[in-house]
Amino acid sequence: MGATKIGKYLTLEEFCTCTNTYKKYAANIDPFPKNSETIAAIKDLNQFIIDPVIDYFGRDRFQLTYGFCSPDLRSFLEKKDPVTGIKNGRIDPTRDQHMSHEKNRLGNYYCKRLGAACDFAIAEFPSDSLVDWILSQKLPFDSLYFYDRDRPIHISYGSQHKRDIWTFTPTRQPTKKGIQNWIELAKSSF
């Protein structure tokens, strides 16, 4: 399953095993999707977002930091590291689309927004410039989170195509303050 291509460049294995948490606890995590709709959504994300980015910037500069979040990975992200006592990750499976079309044991979607999401950066290219480029190319994203010019961005692709952009305060609260130019570009350029 892992060597399956999900776009021109990435394999499903790369997309599902790129997080530091997975690498740390790999022996205890099944990283792969169980729902075939998830595979289709991940392929769409690659076709409409990731492939154009890599086409332009190059595969060697593309740095995927978070792709698909399986239920196993989710449980480890919610736990604290036994040595440091720090939580393994910050996730919001009900909103962030990393769990795509996966369903819980009751048969409900973890995230009703569906689609798929990933976090990535481009080596030696500030993330604010990456956002500018994505908007200039009119890529059909659903949500985009900008954390800082030196951190990866989060981007999702789903049927809503909201082109909704957020940034975050120093206390990690979502805000649209200071990004009005991006918001206007996102709404006017699609």
BALOBA-1460 file (C-alpha; in Angstrom, 3 decimals):
// residues 190
<rec num="1" residu="m" x="0.000" y="0.000" z="0.000"/>
<rec num="2" residu="g" x="2.779" y="2.437" z="0.928"/>
<rec num="3" residu="a" x="4.503" y="2.621" z="-2.489"/>
<rec num="4" residu="t" x="1.257" y="3.736" z="-4.144"/>
<rec num="5" residu="k" x="1.732" y="7.034" z="-5.981"/>
<rec num="6" residu="i" x="-0.760" y="9.699" z="-4.868"/>
<rec num="7" residu="g" x="0.419" y="12.374" z="-7.277"/>
<rec num="8" residu="k" x="3.271" y="13.039" z="-9.663"/>
<rec num="9" residu="y" x="5.823" y="13.058" z="-6.852"/>
<rec num="10" residu="l" x="4.697" y="11.631" z="-3.524"/>
<rec num="11" residu="t" x="3.827" y="8.115" z="-2.416"/>
<rec num="12" residu="l" x="1.150" y="7.264" z="0.105"/>
<rec num="13" residu="e" x="3.889" y="6.078" z="2.475"/>
<rec num="14" residu="e" x="5.636" y="9.468" z="2.353"/>
<rec num="15" residu="f" x="2.341" y="11.244" z="2.964"/>
<rec num="16" residu="c" x="1.420" y="9.038" z="5.942"/>
<rec num="17" residu="t" x="4.804" y="8.672" z="7.685"/>
<rec num="18" residu="c" x="6.368" y="12.143" z="7.562"/>
<rec num="19" residu="t" x="5.602" y="13.381" z="11.100"/>
<rec num="20" residu="n" x="8.154" y="13.306" z="13.904"/>
<rec num="21" residu="t" x="5.566" y="11.592" z="16.123"/>
<rec num="22" residu="y" x="5.143" y="8.767" z="13.624"/>
<rec num="23" residu="k" x="8.926" y="8.357" z="13.338"/>
<rec num="24" residu="k" x="9.228" y="8.202" z="17.128"/>
<rec num="25" residu="y" x="6.455" y="5.625" z="17.668"/>
<rec num="26" residu="a" x="6.383" y="3.888" z="14.248"/>
<rec num="27" residu="a" x="6.315" y="0.377" z="15.705"/>
<rec num="28" residu="n" x="2.990" y="1.186" z="17.407"/>
<rec num="29" residu="i" x="1.243" y="3.150" z="14.653"/>
<rec num="30" residu="d" x="-0.633" y="2.006" z="11.566"/>
<rec num="31" residu="p" x="-0.264" y="5.207" z="9.519"/>
<rec num="32" residu="f" x="-2.471" y="4.304" z="6.547"/>
<rec num="33" residu="p" x="-6.072" y="5.234" z="5.706"/>
<rec num="34" residu="k" x="-8.831" y="2.644" z="5.952"/>
<rec num="35" residu="n" x="-11.467" y="4.479" z="3.877"/>
<rec num="36" residu="s" x="-11.045" y="4.504" z="0.083"/>
<rec num="37" residu="e" x="-12.573" y="8.015" z="0.017"/>
<rec num="38" residu="t" x="-9.529" y="9.171" z="1.988"/>
<rec num="39" residu="i" x="-7.154" y="7.936" z="-0.729"/>
<rec num="40" residu="a" x="-9.189" y="9.812" z="-3.371"/>
<rec num="41" residu="a" x="-9.116" y="13.019" z="-1.266"/>
<rec num="42" residu="i" x="-5.343" y="12.740" z="-0.719"/>
<rec num="43" residu="k" x="-4.864" y="12.270" z="-4.476"/>
<rec num="44" residu="d" x="-6.943" y="15.408" z="-5.118"/>
<rec num="45" residu="l" x="-4.833" y="17.382" z="-2.622"/>
<rec num="46" residu="n" x="-1.720" y="16.242" z="-4.465"/>
<rec num="47" residu="q" x="-3.096" y="16.978" z="-7.926"/>
<rec num="48" residu="f" x="-4.418" y="20.458" z="-7.190"/>
<rec num="49" residu="i" x="-2.001" y="21.730" z="-4.492"/>
<rec num="50" residu="i" x="1.159" y="19.679" z="-3.941"/>
<rec num="51" residu="d" x="2.009" y="18.786" z="-7.562"/>
<rec num="52" residu="p" x="1.833" y="22.426" z="-8.768"/>
<rec num="53" residu="v" x="3.974" y="23.523" z="-5.810"/>
<rec num="54" residu="i" x="6.615" y="20.875" z="-6.530"/>
<rec num="55" residu="d" x="6.425" y="21.562" z="-10.278"/>
<rec num="56" residu="y" x="7.446" y="25.149" z="-9.554"/>
<rec num="57" residu="f" x="9.823" y="24.868" z="-6.558"/>
<rec num="58" residu="g" x="11.282" y="21.391" z="-7.161"/>
<rec num="59" residu="r" x="11.021" y="18.108" z="-5.291"/>
<rec num="60" residu="d" x="14.323" y="18.659" z="-3.501"/>
<rec num="61" residu="r" x="13.035" y="21.871" z="-1.847"/>
<rec num="62" residu="f" x="9.597" y="20.549" z="-0.863"/>
<rec num="63" residu="q" x="9.472" y="19.588" z="2.838"/>
<rec num="64" residu="l" x="6.326" y="17.727" z="3.921"/>
<rec num="65" residu="t" x="6.023" y="17.896" z="7.712"/>
<rec num="66" residu="y" x="2.496" y="16.556" z="8.260"/>
<rec num="67" residu="g" x="0.237" y="14.651" z="5.892"/>
<rec num="68" residu="f" x="-2.436" y="12.111" z="6.745"/>
<rec num="69" residu="c" x="-3.349" y="11.508" z="10.392"/>
<rec num="70" residu="s" x="-4.531" y="7.952" z="11.057"/>
<rec num="71" residu="p" x="-6.517" y="7.144" z="14.211"/>
<rec num="72" residu="d" x="-3.352" y="5.484" z="15.621"/>
<rec num="73" residu="l" x="-1.245" y="8.588" z="14.933"/>
<rec num="74" residu="r" x="-3.978" y="10.783" z="16.426"/>
<rec num="75" residu="s" x="-3.849" y="8.858" z="19.713"/>
<rec num="76" residu="f" x="-0.067" y="9.352" z="19.949"/>
<rec num="77" residu="l" x="-0.307" y="13.057" z="19.041"/>
<rec num="78" residu="e" x="-2.705" y="13.542" z="21.955"/>
<rec num="79" residu="k" x="-0.319" y="11.877" z="24.455"/>
<rec num="80" residu="k" x="2.604" y="13.440" z="26.285"/>
<rec num="81" residu="d" x="6.145" y="12.308" z="25.659"/>
<rec num="82" residu="p" x="7.103" y="10.128" z="28.664"/>
<rec num="83" residu="v" x="10.558" y="11.736" z="28.920"/>
<rec num="84" residu="t" x="9.815" y="15.439" z="28.357"/>
<rec num="85" residu="g" x="6.190" y="15.549" z="29.530"/>
<rec num="86" residu="i" x="5.378" y="17.685" z="26.455"/>
<rec num="87" residu="k" x="2.384" y="16.786" z="24.311"/>
<rec num="88" residu="n" x="3.510" y="15.104" z="21.062"/>
<rec num="89" residu="g" x="1.463" y="17.390" z="18.845"/>
<rec num="90" residu="r" x="-1.255" y="19.994" z="18.481"/>
<rec num="91" residu="i" x="-4.178" y="18.688" z="16.523"/>
<rec num="92" residu="d" x="-7.840" y="19.451" z="15.992"/>
<rec num="93" residu="p" x="-9.191" y="16.427" z="14.135"/>
<rec num="94" residu="t" x="-12.704" y="17.888" z="13.969"/>
<rec num="95" residu="r" x="-11.473" y="20.826" z="11.862"/>
<rec num="96" residu="d" x="-8.003" y="20.424" z="10.389"/>
<rec num="97" residu="q" x="-8.829" y="17.830" z="7.648"/>
<rec num="98" residu="h" x="-5.675" y="15.749" z="8.280"/>
<rec num="99" residu="m" x="-7.924" y="12.735" z="9.041"/>
<rec num="100" residu="s" x="-9.678" y="13.253" z="5.712"/>
<rec num="101" residu="h" x="-12.610" y="10.841" z="5.253"/>
<rec num="102" residu="e" x="-11.733" y="8.449" z="8.080"/>
<rec num="103" residu="k" x="-14.551" y="7.333" z="10.361"/>
<rec num="104" residu="n" x="-14.588" y="6.595" z="14.070"/>
<rec num="105" residu="r" x="-15.888" y="3.360" z="15.602"/>
<rec num="106" residu="l" x="-19.445" y="4.723" z="15.469"/>
<rec num="107" residu="g" x="-19.178" y="5.271" z="11.715"/>
<rec num="108" residu="n" x="-19.002" y="9.084" z="11.943"/>
<rec num="109" residu="y" x="-16.363" y="11.152" z="10.174"/>
<rec num="110" residu="y" x="-13.672" y="12.508" z="12.496"/>
<rec num="111" residu="c" x="-13.813" y="15.729" z="10.460"/>
<rec num="112" residu="k" x="-17.069" y="16.646" z="8.760"/>
<rec num="113" residu="r" x="-15.195" y="19.064" z="6.475"/>
<rec num="114" residu="l" x="-13.794" y="16.025" z="4.638"/>
<rec num="115" residu="g" x="-11.156" y="16.760" z="1.981"/>
<rec num="116" residu="a" x="-7.507" y="16.311" z="2.947"/>
<rec num="117" residu="a" x="-4.739" y="18.476" z="4.417"/>
<rec num="118" residu="c" x="-0.990" y="18.691" z="4.807"/>
<rec num="119" residu="d" x="1.657" y="20.967" z="6.265"/>
<rec num="120" residu="f" x="4.765" y="21.791" z="4.267"/>
<rec num="121" residu="a" x="7.528" y="24.306" z="3.705"/>
<rec num="122" residu="i" x="9.850" y="25.135" z="0.842"/>
<rec num="123" residu="a" x="13.545" y="25.098" z="1.747"/>
<rec num="124" residu="e" x="15.159" y="28.539" z="1.795"/>
<rec num="125" residu="f" x="11.852" y="30.247" z="0.967"/>
<rec num="126" residu="p" x="9.860" y="32.147" z="3.614"/>
<rec num="127" residu="s" x="6.339" y="30.891" z="4.199"/>
<rec num="128" residu="d" x="4.777" y="34.335" z="3.739"/>
<rec num="129" residu="s" x="6.239" y="34.366" z="0.214"/>
<rec num="130" residu="l" x="4.883" y="30.843" z="-0.270"/>
<rec num="131" residu="v" x="1.382" y="32.090" z="0.616"/>
<rec num="132" residu="d" x="1.841" y="34.948" z="-1.877"/>
<rec num="133" residu="w" x="2.799" y="32.419" z="-4.563"/>
<rec num="134" residu="i" x="-0.167" y="30.108" z="-3.802"/>
<rec num="135" residu="l" x="-2.561" y="33.060" z="-4.080"/>
<rec num="136" residu="s" x="-0.918" y="34.315" z="-7.293"/>
<rec num="137" residu="q" x="-1.378" y="30.853" z="-8.834"/>
<rec num="138" residu="k" x="-5.038" y="30.751" z="-7.771"/>
<rec num="139" residu="l" x="-4.665" y="27.275" z="-6.280"/>
<rec num="140" residu="p" x="-8.106" y="25.985" z="-5.179"/>
<rec num="141" residu="f" x="-7.522" y="25.431" z="-1.474"/>
<rec num="142" residu="d" x="-10.113" y="25.082" z="1.255"/>
<rec num="143" residu="s" x="-8.185" y="26.413" z="4.278"/>
<rec num="144" residu="l" x="-4.681" y="27.819" z="4.678"/>
<rec num="145" residu="y" x="-3.009" y="28.467" z="8.050"/>
<rec num="146" residu="f" x="0.029" y="30.724" z="8.213"/>
<rec num="147" residu="y" x="1.977" y="30.302" z="11.473"/>
<rec num="148" residu="d" x="5.188" y="32.249" z="10.843"/>
<rec num="149" residu="r" x="7.516" y="32.990" z="7.945"/>
<rec num="150" residu="d" x="9.961" y="30.340" z="9.228"/>
<rec num="151" residu="r" x="7.379" y="27.580" z="9.831"/>
<rec num="152" residu="p" x="5.488" y="25.286" z="7.458"/>
<rec num="153" residu="i" x="2.037" y="26.291" z="6.268"/>
<rec num="154" residu="h" x="-1.096" y="24.165" z="6.611"/>
<rec num="155" residu="i" x="-3.267" y="23.827" z="3.511"/>
<rec num="156" residu="s" x="-6.307" y="21.729" z="2.725"/>
<rec num="157" residu="y" x="-8.200" y="20.789" z="-0.376"/>
<rec num="158" residu="g" x="-11.858" y="19.853" z="-0.205"/>
<rec num="159" residu="s" x="-15.122" y="20.325" z="-1.994"/>
<rec num="160" residu="q" x="-15.863" y="23.591" z="-0.179"/>
<rec num="161" residu="h" x="-12.974" y="25.540" z="-1.797"/>
<rec num="162" residu="k" x="-13.526" y="28.250" z="0.836"/>
<rec num="163" residu="r" x="-10.084" y="29.810" z="0.292"/>
<rec num="164" residu="d" x="-10.167" y="30.690" z="3.968"/>
<rec num="165" residu="i" x="-6.910" y="32.023" z="5.444"/>
<rec num="166" residu="w" x="-5.942" y="32.243" z="9.117"/>
<rec num="167" residu="t" x="-2.902" y="33.256" z="11.090"/>
<rec num="168" residu="f" x="-2.280" y="32.853" z="14.807"/>
<rec num="169" residu="t" x="-1.521" y="35.068" z="17.790"/>
<rec num="170" residu="p" x="1.517" y="34.344" z="19.999"/>
<rec num="171" residu="t" x="-0.882" y="32.428" z="22.297"/>
<rec num="172" residu="r" x="-1.959" y="30.256" z="19.331"/>
<rec num="173" residu="q" x="-5.391" y="31.822" z="18.881"/>
<rec num="174" residu="p" x="-6.642" y="31.932" z="15.280"/>
<rec num="175" residu="t" x="-7.024" y="35.430" z="13.864"/>
<rec num="176" residu="k" x="-7.362" y="37.268" z="10.586"/>
<rec num="177" residu="k" x="-5.549" y="40.326" z="11.958"/>
<rec num="178" residu="g" x="-2.677" y="41.502" z="9.799"/>
<rec num="179" residu="i" x="-3.514" y="39.352" z="6.770"/>
<rec num="180" residu="q" x="-6.281" y="41.399" z="5.176"/>
<rec num="181" residu="n" x="-4.342" y="41.661" z="1.898"/>
<rec num="182" residu="w" x="-4.209" y="37.847" z="1.628"/>
<rec num="183" residu="i" x="-7.893" y="37.518" z="2.501"/>
<rec num="184" residu="e" x="-8.851" y="39.977" z="-0.199"/>
<rec num="185" residu="l" x="-6.562" y="38.277" z="-2.742"/>
<rec num="186" residu="a" x="-7.992" y="34.855" z="-1.883"/>
<rec num="187" residu="k" x="-11.558" y="36.016" z="-2.387"/>
<rec num="188" residu="s" x="-10.922" y="38.088" z="-5.517"/>
<rec num="189" residu="s" x="-8.575" y="35.789" z="-7.370"/>
<rec num="190" residu="f" x="-10.758" y="32.725" z="-7.650"/>
